[in-house]
């Protein structure tokens, strides 16, 4: 019972995270920021 609730909550977190990536893709790419910081 608790496992199903956790899975649903995790799926909601994933969908919200994916929507955030689609809406704001720049902050979610630390590799590009690291490349800019490196000389």
PDB file with SEQRES, HELIX, SHEET and CRYST1 records, atoms N, CA, C and O in Angstrom:
SEQRES   1 A   39  UNK UNK UNK UNK UNK UNK UNK UNK UNK UNK UNK UNK UNK          
SEQRES   2 A   39  UNK UNK UNK UNK UNK UNK UNK UNK UNK UNK UNK UNK UNK          
SEQRES   3 A   39  UNK UNK UNK UNK UNK UNK UNK UNK UNK UNK UNK UNK UNK          
HELIX    1 AA1 UNK A    2  UNK A   23  1                                  22    
HELIX    2 AA2 UNK A   30  UNK A   37  1                                   8    
CRYST1    1.000    1.000    1.000  90.00  90.00  90.00 P 1           1          
ATOM      1  N   UNK A   1       0.840  -1.201   0.000  1.00  0.00           N  
ATOM      2  CA  UNK A   1       0.000   0.000   0.000  1.00  0.00           C  
ATOM      3  C   UNK A   1       0.875   1.251   0.000  1.00  0.00           C  
ATOM      4  O   UNK A   1       0.669   2.160  -0.803  1.00  0.00           O  
ATOM      5  N   UNK A   2       1.843   1.290   0.897  1.00  0.00           N  
ATOM      6  CA  UNK A   2       2.723   2.466   0.947  1.00  0.00           C  
ATOM      7  C   UNK A   2       3.600   2.525  -0.297  1.00  0.00           C  
ATOM      8  O   UNK A   2       3.950   3.609  -0.764  1.00  0.00           O  
ATOM      9  N   UNK A   3       3.957   1.355  -0.836  1.00  0.00           N  
ATOM     10  CA  UNK A   3       4.812   1.331  -2.029  1.00  0.00           C  
ATOM     11  C   UNK A   3       4.104   1.994  -3.209  1.00  0.00           C  
ATOM     12  O   UNK A   3       4.729   2.722  -3.979  1.00  0.00           O  
ATOM     13  N   UNK A   4       2.808   1.745  -3.352  1.00  0.00           N  
ATOM     14  CA  UNK A   4       2.053   2.353  -4.456  1.00  0.00           C  
ATOM     15  C   UNK A   4       2.021   3.867  -4.288  1.00  0.00           C  
ATOM     16  O   UNK A   4       2.170   4.604  -5.263  1.00  0.00           O  
ATOM     17  N   UNK A   5       1.829   4.334  -3.060  1.00  0.00           N  
ATOM     18  CA  UNK A   5       1.790   5.781  -2.808  1.00  0.00           C  
ATOM     19  C   UNK A   5       3.146   6.401  -3.134  1.00  0.00           C  
ATOM     20  O   UNK A   5       3.218   7.470  -3.741  1.00  0.00           O  
ATOM     21  N   UNK A   6       4.218   5.725  -2.728  1.00  0.00           N  
ATOM     22  CA  UNK A   6       5.562   6.247  -3.002  1.00  0.00           C  
ATOM     23  C   UNK A   6       5.808   6.290  -4.507  1.00  0.00           C  
ATOM     24  O   UNK A   6       6.370   7.259  -5.017  1.00  0.00           O  
ATOM     25  N   UNK A   7       5.388   5.239  -5.223  1.00  0.00           N  
ATOM     26  CA  UNK A   7       5.588   5.218  -6.678  1.00  0.00           C  
ATOM     27  C   UNK A   7       4.807   6.347  -7.339  1.00  0.00           C  
ATOM     28  O   UNK A   7       5.323   7.007  -8.241  1.00  0.00           O  
ATOM     29  N   UNK A   8       3.565   6.577  -6.901  1.00  0.00           N  
ATOM     30  CA  UNK A   8       2.770   7.662  -7.486  1.00  0.00           C  
ATOM     31  C   UNK A   8       3.425   9.001  -7.196  1.00  0.00           C  
ATOM     32  O   UNK A   8       3.517   9.852  -8.081  1.00  0.00           O  
ATOM     33  N   UNK A   9       3.883   9.197  -5.960  1.00  0.00           N  
ATOM     34  CA  UNK A   9       4.540  10.453  -5.599  1.00  0.00           C  
ATOM     35  C   UNK A   9       5.811  10.639  -6.419  1.00  0.00           C  
ATOM     36  O   UNK A   9       6.110  11.748  -6.862  1.00  0.00           O  
ATOM     37  N   UNK A  10       6.565   9.548  -6.622  1.00  0.00           N  
ATOM     38  CA  UNK A  10       7.805   9.624  -7.396  1.00  0.00           C  
ATOM     39  C   UNK A  10       7.498   9.969  -8.849  1.00  0.00           C  
ATOM     40  O   UNK A  10       8.207  10.772  -9.456  1.00  0.00           O  
ATOM     41  N   UNK A  11       6.449   9.370  -9.414  1.00  0.00           N  
ATOM     42  CA  UNK A  11       6.069   9.675 -10.797  1.00  0.00           C  
ATOM     43  C   UNK A  11       5.658  11.135 -10.917  1.00  0.00           C  
ATOM     44  O   UNK A  11       5.991  11.787 -11.907  1.00  0.00           O  
ATOM     45  N   UNK A  12       4.939  11.659  -9.926  1.00  0.00           N  
ATOM     46  CA  UNK A  12       4.556  13.073  -9.965  1.00  0.00           C  
ATOM     47  C   UNK A  12       5.800  13.946  -9.907  1.00  0.00           C  
ATOM     48  O   UNK A  12       5.882  14.962 -10.598  1.00  0.00           O  
ATOM     49  N   UNK A  13       6.756  13.558  -9.094  1.00  0.00           N  
ATOM     50  CA  UNK A  13       8.003  14.319  -9.005  1.00  0.00           C  
ATOM     51  C   UNK A  13       8.733  14.281 -10.350  1.00  0.00           C  
ATOM     52  O   UNK A  13       9.272  15.295 -10.790  1.00  0.00           O  
ATOM     53  N   UNK A  14       8.751  13.118 -11.001  1.00  0.00           N  
ATOM     54  CA  UNK A  14       9.427  12.997 -12.294  1.00  0.00           C  
ATOM     55  C   UNK A  14       8.752  13.877 -13.337  1.00  0.00           C  
ATOM     56  O   UNK A  14       9.428  14.587 -14.081  1.00  0.00           O  
ATOM     57  N   UNK A  15       7.418  13.834 -13.397  1.00  0.00           N  
ATOM     58  CA  UNK A  15       6.713  14.639 -14.397  1.00  0.00           C  
ATOM     59  C   UNK A  15       6.963  16.120 -14.144  1.00  0.00           C  
ATOM     60  O   UNK A  15       7.194  16.876 -15.087  1.00  0.00           O  
ATOM     61  N   UNK A  16       6.921  16.540 -12.892  1.00  0.00           N  
ATOM     62  CA  UNK A  16       7.174  17.949 -12.571  1.00  0.00           C  
ATOM     63  C   UNK A  16       8.603  18.321 -12.953  1.00  0.00           C  
ATOM     64  O   UNK A  16       8.846  19.417 -13.459  1.00  0.00           O  
ATOM     65  N   UNK A  17       9.545  17.417 -12.714  1.00  0.00           N  
ATOM     66  CA  UNK A  17      10.951  17.685 -13.053  1.00  0.00           C  
ATOM     67  C   UNK A  17      11.121  17.786 -14.565  1.00  0.00           C  
ATOM     68  O   UNK A  17      11.842  18.658 -15.053  1.00  0.00           O  
ATOM     69  N   UNK A  18      10.456  16.891 -15.316  1.00  0.00           N  
ATOM     70  CA  UNK A  18      10.556  16.937 -16.781  1.00  0.00           C  
ATOM     71  C   UNK A  18       9.937  18.224 -17.317  1.00  0.00           C  
ATOM     72  O   UNK A  18      10.483  18.842 -18.231  1.00  0.00           O  
ATOM     73  N   UNK A  19       8.796  18.633 -16.749  1.00  0.00           N  
ATOM     74  CA  UNK A  19       8.184  19.890 -17.192  1.00  0.00           C  
ATOM     75  C   UNK A  19       9.119  21.055 -16.897  1.00  0.00           C  
ATOM     76  O   UNK A  19       9.234  21.978 -17.703  1.00  0.00           O  
ATOM     77  N   UNK A  20       9.787  21.020 -15.745  1.00  0.00           N  
ATOM     78  CA  UNK A  20      10.722  22.096 -15.407  1.00  0.00           C  
ATOM     79  C   UNK A  20      11.882  22.115 -16.401  1.00  0.00           C  
ATOM     80  O   UNK A  20      12.352  23.185 -16.787  1.00  0.00           O  
ATOM     81  N   UNK A  21      12.345  20.937 -16.815  1.00  0.00           N  
ATOM     82  CA  UNK A  21      13.442  20.880 -17.793  1.00  0.00           C  
ATOM     83  C   UNK A  21      12.982  21.436 -19.138  1.00  0.00           C  
ATOM     84  O   UNK A  21      13.732  22.140 -19.813  1.00  0.00           O  
ATOM     85  N   UNK A  22      11.743  21.116 -19.524  1.00  0.00           N  
ATOM     86  CA  UNK A  22      11.236  21.615 -20.806  1.00  0.00           C  
ATOM     87  C   UNK A  22      11.049  23.127 -20.756  1.00  0.00           C  
ATOM     88  O   UNK A  22      11.308  23.820 -21.740  1.00  0.00           O  
ATOM     89  N   UNK A  23      10.598  23.641 -19.604  1.00  0.00           N  
ATOM     90  CA  UNK A  23      10.339  25.079 -19.500  1.00  0.00           C  
ATOM     91  C   UNK A  23      11.631  25.850 -19.263  1.00  0.00           C  
ATOM     92  O   UNK A  23      11.834  26.916 -19.844  1.00  0.00           O  
ATOM     93  N   UNK A  24      12.508  25.314 -18.409  1.00  0.00           N  
ATOM     94  CA  UNK A  24      13.758  26.010 -18.082  1.00  0.00           C  
ATOM     95  C   UNK A  24      14.935  25.060 -18.289  1.00  0.00           C  
ATOM     96  O   UNK A  24      15.430  24.490 -17.317  1.00  0.00           O  
ATOM     97  N   UNK A  25      15.396  24.875 -19.522  1.00  0.00           N  
ATOM     98  CA  UNK A  25      16.445  23.888 -19.784  1.00  0.00           C  
ATOM     99  C   UNK A  25      17.839  24.347 -19.364  1.00  0.00           C  
ATOM    100  O   UNK A  25      18.710  23.512 -19.119  1.00  0.00           O  
ATOM    101  N   UNK A  26      18.065  25.652 -19.277  1.00  0.00           N  
ATOM    102  CA  UNK A  26      19.418  26.152 -19.035  1.00  0.00           C  
ATOM    103  C   UNK A  26      19.945  25.769 -17.647  1.00  0.00           C  
ATOM    104  O   UNK A  26      21.066  25.268 -17.557  1.00  0.00           O  
ATOM    105  N   UNK A  27      19.185  25.982 -16.557  1.00  0.00           N  
ATOM    106  CA  UNK A  27      19.733  25.690 -15.225  1.00  0.00           C  
ATOM    107  C   UNK A  27      19.960  24.196 -14.982  1.00  0.00           C  
ATOM    108  O   UNK A  27      20.659  23.826 -14.038  1.00  0.00           O  
ATOM    109  N   UNK A  28      19.380  23.335 -15.819  1.00  0.00           N  
ATOM    110  CA  UNK A  28      19.478  21.901 -15.569  1.00  0.00           C  
ATOM    111  C   UNK A  28      20.624  21.259 -16.337  1.00  0.00           C  
ATOM    112  O   UNK A  28      20.695  20.034 -16.434  1.00  0.00           O  
ATOM    113  N   UNK A  29      21.529  22.079 -16.888  1.00  0.00           N  
ATOM    114  CA  UNK A  29      22.687  21.531 -17.590  1.00  0.00           C  
ATOM    115  C   UNK A  29      23.969  22.061 -16.946  1.00  0.00           C  
ATOM    116  O   UNK A  29      24.560  23.016 -17.447  1.00  0.00           O  
ATOM    117  N   UNK A  30      24.406  21.445 -15.832  1.00  0.00           N  
ATOM    118  CA  UNK A  30      25.607  21.919 -15.137  1.00  0.00           C  
ATOM    119  C   UNK A  30      26.871  21.707 -15.962  1.00  0.00           C  
ATOM    120  O   UNK A  30      27.882  22.364 -15.713  1.00  0.00           O  
ATOM    121  N   UNK A  31      26.836  20.802 -16.942  1.00  0.00           N  
ATOM    122  CA  UNK A  31      28.024  20.549 -17.760  1.00  0.00           C  
ATOM    123  C   UNK A  31      28.390  21.792 -18.560  1.00  0.00           C  
ATOM    124  O   UNK A  31      29.569  22.132 -18.662  1.00  0.00           O  
ATOM    125  N   UNK A  32      27.397  22.477 -19.129  1.00  0.00           N  
ATOM    126  CA  UNK A  32      27.686  23.680 -19.916  1.00  0.00           C  
ATOM    127  C   UNK A  32      28.253  24.762 -19.008  1.00  0.00           C  
ATOM    128  O   UNK A  32      29.174  25.479 -19.399  1.00  0.00           O  
ATOM    129  N   UNK A  33      27.706  24.889 -17.787  1.00  0.00           N  
ATOM    130  CA  UNK A  33      28.220  25.887 -16.851  1.00  0.00           C  
ATOM    131  C   UNK A  33      29.654  25.550 -16.460  1.00  0.00           C  
ATOM    132  O   UNK A  33      30.485  26.447 -16.321  1.00  0.00           O  
ATOM    133  N   UNK A  34      29.947  24.269 -16.283  1.00  0.00           N  
ATOM    134  CA  UNK A  34      31.306  23.861 -15.925  1.00  0.00           C  
ATOM    135  C   UNK A  34      32.264  24.185 -17.071  1.00  0.00           C  
ATOM    136  O   UNK A  34      33.395  24.609 -16.834  1.00  0.00           O  
ATOM    137  N   UNK A  35      31.814  23.985 -18.313  1.00  0.00           N  
ATOM    138  CA  UNK A  35      32.677  24.292 -19.459  1.00  0.00           C  
ATOM    139  C   UNK A  35      32.946  25.792 -19.529  1.00  0.00           C  
ATOM    140  O   UNK A  35      34.049  26.212 -19.881  1.00  0.00           O  
ATOM    141  N   UNK A  36      31.937  26.600 -19.193  1.00  0.00           N  
ATOM    142  CA  UNK A  36      32.142  28.046 -19.227  1.00  0.00           C  
ATOM    143  C   UNK A  36      33.111  28.481 -18.129  1.00  0.00           C  
ATOM    144  O   UNK A  36      33.895  29.410 -18.324  1.00  0.00           O  
ATOM    145  N   UNK A  37      33.059  27.804 -16.963  1.00  0.00           N  
ATOM    146  CA  UNK A  37      33.943  28.176 -15.856  1.00  0.00           C  
ATOM    147  C   UNK A  37      35.388  27.784 -16.160  1.00  0.00           C  
ATOM    148  O   UNK A  37      36.317  28.487 -15.761  1.00  0.00           O  
ATOM    149  N   UNK A  38      35.580  26.686 -16.851  1.00  0.00           N  
ATOM    150  CA  UNK A  38      36.943  26.260 -17.162  1.00  0.00           C  
ATOM    151  C   UNK A  38      37.570  27.188 -18.200  1.00  0.00           C  
ATOM    152  O   UNK A  38      36.883  27.599 -19.135  1.00  0.00           O  
ATOM    153  N   UNK A  39      38.841  27.528 -18.066  1.00  0.00           N  
ATOM    154  CA  UNK A  39      39.509  28.421 -19.022  1.00  0.00           C  
ATOM    155  C   UNK A  39      39.759  27.720 -20.357  1.00  0.00           C  
ATOM    156  O   UNK A  39      40.312  28.324 -21.276  1.00  0.00           O  
TER     157      UNK A  39                                                      
END                                                                             
